[in-house]
Amino acid sequence: MTAVFEDRDLNLNKVYATTASNNFPSVSLLQKHGFHLDGRMREHYRIGEAWFDQLIFSLFKAEWDEFCRTGH
């Protein structure tokens, strides 16, 4: 993430990620690295006979900087 936010050509303030609600490892990884849940698209994915929500996470550059500095 540091490389993404420090890329002067991109000049990003925010990055986002999406994952299926049943993808617990991805949800855990995003939360562990400071991403915040912004929204949920209900029953967005169908896997077999089951429907799952799409979760939308985001992280601002200032939040990433704080996470790197404090680990939280």
N, CA, C and O atoms as CSV, one atom per row, in Angstrom:
chain,resi,resn,atom,element,x,y,z
A,1,MET,N,N,0.815,-1.187,0.000
A,1,MET,CA,C,0.000,0.000,0.000
A,1,MET,C,C,0.863,1.256,0.000
A,1,MET,O,O,0.520,2.248,-0.643
A,2,THR,N,N,1.947,1.215,0.698
A,2,THR,CA,C,2.813,2.392,0.749
A,2,THR,C,C,3.253,2.791,-0.653
A,2,THR,O,O,3.239,3.974,-0.993
A,3,ALA,N,N,3.639,1.826,-1.464
A,3,ALA,CA,C,4.068,2.121,-2.837
A,3,ALA,C,C,2.934,2.732,-3.652
A,3,ALA,O,O,3.165,3.623,-4.469
A,4,VAL,N,N,1.727,2.263,-3.436
A,4,VAL,CA,C,0.568,2.796,-4.168
A,4,VAL,C,C,0.336,4.250,-3.790
A,4,VAL,O,O,0.178,5.100,-4.666
A,5,PHE,N,N,0.315,4.544,-2.498
A,5,PHE,CA,C,0.042,5.911,-2.059
A,5,PHE,C,C,1.198,6.864,-2.360
A,5,PHE,O,O,0.973,8.064,-2.519
A,6,GLU,N,N,2.414,6.362,-2.441
A,6,GLU,CA,C,3.563,7.236,-2.695
A,6,GLU,C,C,3.836,7.463,-4.175
A,6,GLU,O,O,4.700,8.271,-4.517
A,7,ASP,N,N,3.131,6.778,-5.056
A,7,ASP,CA,C,3.315,6.962,-6.496
A,7,ASP,C,C,2.806,8.346,-6.892
A,7,ASP,O,O,1.603,8.606,-6.868
A,8,ARG,N,N,3.718,9.213,-7.250
A,8,ARG,CA,C,3.354,10.601,-7.564
A,8,ARG,C,C,2.496,10.711,-8.827
A,8,ARG,O,O,1.699,11.642,-8.949
A,9,ASP,N,N,2.646,9.786,-9.753
A,9,ASP,CA,C,1.827,9.819,-10.962
A,9,ASP,C,C,0.370,9.497,-10.647
A,9,ASP,O,O,-0.540,10.069,-11.247
A,10,LEU,N,N,0.152,8.586,-9.711
A,10,LEU,CA,C,-1.216,8.223,-9.336
A,10,LEU,C,C,-1.857,9.274,-8.443
A,10,LEU,O,O,-3.033,9.598,-8.609
A,11,ASN,N,N,-1.089,9.809,-7.495
A,11,ASN,CA,C,-1.570,10.834,-6.569
A,11,ASN,C,C,-2.912,10.446,-5.942
A,11,ASN,O,O,-3.865,11.225,-5.964
A,12,LEU,N,N,-2.974,9.244,-5.389
A,12,LEU,CA,C,-4.223,8.735,-4.824
A,12,LEU,C,C,-4.447,9.232,-3.402
A,12,LEU,O,O,-3.507,9.390,-2.623
A,13,ASN,N,N,-5.707,9.472,-3.086
A,13,ASN,CA,C,-6.119,9.795,-1.728
A,13,ASN,C,C,-6.820,8.606,-1.081
A,13,ASN,O,O,-6.880,8.503,0.144
A,14,LYS,N,N,-7.354,7.699,-1.920
A,14,LYS,CA,C,-8.135,6.580,-1.402
A,14,LYS,C,C,-7.999,5.390,-2.333
A,14,LYS,O,O,-7.900,5.545,-3.550
A,15,VAL,N,N,-7.994,4.197,-1.748
A,15,VAL,CA,C,-8.095,2.962,-2.519
A,15,VAL,C,C,-9.289,2.191,-1.969
A,15,VAL,O,O,-9.695,2.378,-0.822
A,16,TYR,N,N,-9.845,1.318,-2.811
A,16,TYR,CA,C,-10.964,0.514,-2.334
A,16,TYR,C,C,-10.796,-0.918,-2.802
A,16,TYR,O,O,-10.056,-1.207,-3.742
A,17,ALA,N,N,-11.497,-1.798,-2.126
A,17,ALA,CA,C,-11.468,-3.219,-2.453
A,17,ALA,C,C,-12.862,-3.784,-2.237
A,17,ALA,O,O,-13.612,-3.312,-1.383
A,18,THR,N,N,-13.196,-4.799,-3.020
A,18,THR,CA,C,-14.467,-5.486,-2.830
A,18,THR,C,C,-14.201,-6.973,-2.660
A,18,THR,O,O,-13.213,-7.507,-3.164
A,19,THR,N,N,-15.093,-7.624,-1.947
A,19,THR,CA,C,-15.004,-9.066,-1.761
A,19,THR,C,C,-16.383,-9.609,-1.422
A,19,THR,O,O,-17.261,-8.871,-0.973
A,20,ALA,N,N,-16.562,-10.882,-1.636
A,20,ALA,CA,C,-17.815,-11.535,-1.254
A,20,ALA,C,C,-17.860,-11.678,0.263
A,20,ALA,O,O,-16.831,-11.879,0.909
A,21,SER,N,N,-19.055,-11.574,0.819
A,21,SER,CA,C,-19.208,-11.625,2.276
A,21,SER,C,C,-18.791,-12.962,2.868
A,21,SER,O,O,-18.483,-13.038,4.057
A,22,ASN,N,N,-18.774,-14.010,2.068
A,22,ASN,CA,C,-18.366,-15.324,2.575
A,22,ASN,C,C,-16.860,-15.562,2.425
A,22,ASN,O,O,-16.367,-16.636,2.769
A,23,ASN,N,N,-16.134,-14.576,1.917
A,23,ASN,CA,C,-14.680,-14.702,1.768
A,23,ASN,C,C,-14.014,-14.158,3.037
A,23,ASN,O,O,-13.440,-13.069,3.045
A,24,PHE,N,N,-14.110,-14.945,4.096
A,24,PHE,CA,C,-13.646,-14.508,5.412
A,24,PHE,C,C,-12.156,-14.163,5.456
A,24,PHE,O,O,-11.790,-13.200,6.131
A,25,PRO,N,N,-11.279,-14.904,4.768
A,25,PRO,CA,C,-9.863,-14.506,4.781
A,25,PRO,C,C,-9.632,-13.111,4.187
A,25,PRO,O,O,-8.820,-12.346,4.709
A,26,SER,N,N,-10.334,-12.775,3.107
A,26,SER,CA,C,-10.170,-11.444,2.500
A,26,SER,C,C,-10.704,-10.354,3.411
A,26,SER,O,O,-10.068,-9.313,3.579
A,27,VAL,N,N,-11.869,-10.588,4.003
A,27,VAL,CA,C,-12.447,-9.610,4.931
A,27,VAL,C,C,-11.478,-9.369,6.084
A,27,VAL,O,O,-11.216,-8.224,6.453
A,28,SER,N,N,-10.956,-10.437,6.642
A,28,SER,CA,C,-10.021,-10.330,7.767
A,28,SER,C,C,-8.755,-9.574,7.371
A,28,SER,O,O,-8.283,-8.720,8.122
A,29,LEU,N,N,-8.207,-9.878,6.207
A,29,LEU,CA,C,-6.994,-9.213,5.732
A,29,LEU,C,C,-7.216,-7.712,5.557
A,29,LEU,O,O,-6.387,-6.905,5.977
A,30,LEU,N,N,-8.331,-7.343,4.939
A,30,LEU,CA,C,-8.627,-5.924,4.726
A,30,LEU,C,C,-8.768,-5.197,6.062
A,30,LEU,O,O,-8.190,-4.128,6.254
A,31,GLN,N,N,-9.531,-5.775,6.976
A,31,GLN,CA,C,-9.721,-5.138,8.276
A,31,GLN,C,C,-8.408,-5.053,9.047
A,31,GLN,O,O,-8.140,-4.050,9.709
A,32,LYS,N,N,-7.598,-6.087,8.966
A,32,LYS,CA,C,-6.304,-6.112,9.663
A,32,LYS,C,C,-5.390,-4.989,9.184
A,32,LYS,O,O,-4.559,-4.492,9.944
A,33,HIS,N,N,-5.546,-4.589,7.920
A,33,HIS,CA,C,-4.694,-3.544,7.347
A,33,HIS,C,C,-5.368,-2.173,7.319
A,33,HIS,O,O,-4.944,-1.282,6.583
A,34,GLY,N,N,-6.414,-2.009,8.121
A,34,GLY,CA,C,-6.992,-0.689,8.332
A,34,GLY,C,C,-8.120,-0.283,7.416
A,34,GLY,O,O,-8.615,0.840,7.521
A,35,PHE,N,N,-8.551,-1.161,6.513
A,35,PHE,CA,C,-9.664,-0.820,5.632
A,35,PHE,C,C,-10.968,-0.752,6.429
A,35,PHE,O,O,-11.156,-1.485,7.400
A,36,HIS,N,N,-11.857,0.136,6.004
A,36,HIS,CA,C,-13.152,0.319,6.656
A,36,HIS,C,C,-14.264,-0.148,5.723
A,36,HIS,O,O,-14.202,0.065,4.513
A,37,LEU,N,N,-15.266,-0.778,6.291
A,37,LEU,CA,C,-16.417,-1.224,5.508
A,37,LEU,C,C,-17.261,-0.011,5.148
A,37,LEU,O,O,-17.784,0.670,6.030
A,38,ASP,N,N,-17.397,0.260,3.851
A,38,ASP,CA,C,-18.190,1.389,3.368
A,38,ASP,C,C,-19.612,0.989,3.011
A,38,ASP,O,O,-20.549,1.768,3.188
A,39,GLY,N,N,-19.768,-0.225,2.511
A,39,GLY,CA,C,-21.105,-0.600,2.070
A,39,GLY,C,C,-21.219,-2.069,1.743
A,39,GLY,O,O,-20.250,-2.828,1.773
A,40,ARG,N,N,-22.439,-2.431,1.433
A,40,ARG,CA,C,-22.782,-3.822,1.163
A,40,ARG,C,C,-23.810,-3.841,0.032
A,40,ARG,O,O,-24.847,-3.182,0.106
A,41,MET,N,N,-23.507,-4.598,-0.999
A,41,MET,CA,C,-24.477,-4.823,-2.071
A,41,MET,C,C,-25.093,-6.193,-1.799
A,41,MET,O,O,-24.441,-7.224,-1.968
A,42,ARG,N,N,-26.327,-6.190,-1.384
A,42,ARG,CA,C,-26.971,-7.411,-0.922
A,42,ARG,C,C,-27.204,-8.400,-2.057
A,42,ARG,O,O,-27.614,-8.036,-3.159
A,43,GLU,N,N,-26.928,-9.666,-1.747
A,43,GLU,CA,C,-27.127,-10.781,-2.678
A,43,GLU,C,C,-26.581,-10.467,-4.071
A,43,GLU,O,O,-27.280,-10.608,-5.074
A,44,HIS,N,N,-25.343,-10.047,-4.112
A,44,HIS,CA,C,-24.706,-9.622,-5.356
A,44,HIS,C,C,-24.026,-10.775,-6.094
A,44,HIS,O,O,-23.950,-10.772,-7.323
A,45,TYR,N,N,-23.532,-11.761,-5.340
A,45,TYR,CA,C,-22.850,-12.920,-5.926
A,45,TYR,C,C,-23.693,-14.167,-5.726
A,45,TYR,O,O,-24.279,-14.372,-4.664
A,46,ARG,N,N,-23.747,-14.994,-6.756
A,46,ARG,CA,C,-24.373,-16.301,-6.619
A,46,ARG,C,C,-23.281,-17.353,-6.755
A,46,ARG,O,O,-22.564,-17.405,-7.754
A,47,ILE,N,N,-23.174,-18.179,-5.740
A,47,ILE,CA,C,-22.218,-19.279,-5.744
A,47,ILE,C,C,-23.018,-20.546,-5.507
A,47,ILE,O,O,-23.528,-20.778,-4.411
A,48,GLY,N,N,-23.122,-21.362,-6.545
A,48,GLY,CA,C,-23.997,-22.529,-6.463
A,48,GLY,C,C,-25.436,-22.065,-6.331
A,48,GLY,O,O,-25.926,-21.298,-7.160
A,49,GLU,N,N,-26.097,-22.520,-5.314
A,49,GLU,CA,C,-27.488,-22.124,-5.078
A,49,GLU,C,C,-27.611,-20.988,-4.067
A,49,GLU,O,O,-28.718,-20.526,-3.789
A,50,ALA,N,N,-26.499,-20.537,-3.521
A,50,ALA,CA,C,-26.533,-19.519,-2.464
A,50,ALA,C,C,-26.143,-18.143,-3.007
A,50,ALA,O,O,-25.326,-18.025,-3.921
A,51,TRP,N,N,-26.745,-17.115,-2.425
A,51,TRP,CA,C,-26.430,-15.732,-2.754
A,51,TRP,C,C,-25.617,-15.120,-1.625
A,51,TRP,O,O,-25.875,-15.378,-0.449
A,52,PHE,N,N,-24.631,-14.303,-1.993
A,52,PHE,CA,C,-23.770,-13.653,-1.012
A,52,PHE,C,C,-23.675,-12.167,-1.324
A,52,PHE,O,O,-23.762,-11.750,-2.479
A,53,ASP,N,N,-23.496,-11.381,-0.273
A,53,ASP,CA,C,-23.346,-9.938,-0.423
A,53,ASP,C,C,-21.943,-9.593,-0.919
A,53,ASP,O,O,-20.985,-10.328,-0.681
A,54,GLN,N,N,-21.848,-8.467,-1.608
A,54,GLN,CA,C,-20.542,-7.905,-1.952
A,54,GLN,C,C,-20.240,-6.824,-0.923
A,54,GLN,O,O,-21.056,-5.930,-0.697
A,55,LEU,N,N,-19.073,-6.906,-0.302
A,55,LEU,CA,C,-18.651,-5.913,0.675
A,55,LEU,C,C,-17.668,-4.955,0.019
A,55,LEU,O,O,-16.793,-5.367,-0.742
A,56,ILE,N,N,-17.825,-3.677,0.322
A,56,ILE,CA,C,-16.985,-2.639,-0.259
A,56,ILE,C,C,-16.207,-1.972,0.873
A,56,ILE,O,O,-16.793,-1.424,1.807
A,57,PHE,N,N,-14.886,-2.028,0.774
A,57,PHE,CA,C,-13.998,-1.461,1.785
A,57,PHE,C,C,-13.185,-0.334,1.165
A,57,PHE,O,O,-12.930,-0.332,-0.039
A,58,SER,N,N,-12.777,0.631,1.999
A,58,SER,CA,C,-11.886,1.683,1.502
A,58,SER,C,C,-10.857,2.048,2.562
A,58,SER,O,O,-11.011,1.757,3.748
A,59,LEU,N,N,-9.803,2.695,2.084
A,59,LEU,CA,C,-8.723,3.142,2.955
A,59,LEU,C,C,-8.182,4.453,2.391
A,59,LEU,O,O,-7.777,4.513,1.230
A,60,PHE,N,N,-8.174,5.500,3.213
A,60,PHE,CA,C,-7.613,6.786,2.816
A,60,PHE,C,C,-6.114,6.809,3.096
A,60,PHE,O,O,-5.623,6.096,3.972
A,61,LYS,N,N,-5.408,7.623,2.355
A,61,LYS,CA,C,-3.963,7.753,2.546
A,61,LYS,C,C,-3.635,8.137,3.985
A,61,LYS,O,O,-2.711,7.578,4.576
A,62,ALA,N,N,-4.371,9.072,4.551
A,62,ALA,CA,C,-4.115,9.495,5.934
A,62,ALA,C,C,-4.317,8.341,6.909
A,62,ALA,O,O,-3.593,8.229,7.898
A,63,GLU,N,N,-5.296,7.484,6.636
A,63,GLU,CA,C,-5.527,6.315,7.490
A,63,GLU,C,C,-4.376,5.323,7.364
A,63,GLU,O,O,-3.947,4.731,8.354
A,64,TRP,N,N,-3.876,5.146,6.136
A,64,TRP,CA,C,-2.745,4.238,5.936
A,64,TRP,C,C,-1.499,4.770,6.643
A,64,TRP,O,O,-0.765,4.013,7.279
A,65,ASP,N,N,-1.268,6.076,6.524
A,65,ASP,CA,C,-0.122,6.684,7.204
A,65,ASP,C,C,-0.218,6.465,8.714
A,65,ASP,O,O,0.777,6.138,9.361
A,66,GLU,N,N,-1.409,6.646,9.270
A,66,GLU,CA,C,-1.628,6.427,10.706
A,66,GLU,C,C,-1.409,4.961,11.070
A,66,GLU,O,O,-0.786,4.657,12.087
A,67,PHE,N,N,-1.921,4.057,10.242
A,67,PHE,CA,C,-1.748,2.620,10.475
A,67,PHE,C,C,-0.261,2.258,10.489
A,67,PHE,O,O,0.187,1.498,11.347
A,68,CYS,N,N,0.495,2.801,9.545
A,68,CYS,CA,C,1.933,2.511,9.480
A,68,CYS,C,C,2.666,3.059,10.701
A,68,CYS,O,O,3.609,2.446,11.202
A,69,ARG,N,N,2.222,4.214,11.166
A,69,ARG,CA,C,2.883,4.844,12.305
A,69,ARG,C,C,2.560,4.130,13.617
A,69,ARG,O,O,3.439,3.966,14.463
A,70,THR,N,N,1.304,3.703,13.794
A,70,THR,CA,C,0.871,3.160,15.086
A,70,THR,C,C,0.606,1.661,15.075
A,70,THR,O,O,0.594,1.024,16.128
A,71,GLY,N,N,0.394,1.094,13.891
A,71,GLY,CA,C,0.024,-0.318,13.809
A,71,GLY,C,C,-1.442,-0.569,14.063
A,71,GLY,O,O,-1.861,-1.720,14.189
A,72,HIS,N,N,-2.240,0.499,14.140
A,72,HIS,CA,C,-3.696,0.369,14.359
A,72,HIS,C,C,-4.442,1.093,13.263
A,72,HIS,O,O,-5.673,1.107,13.260
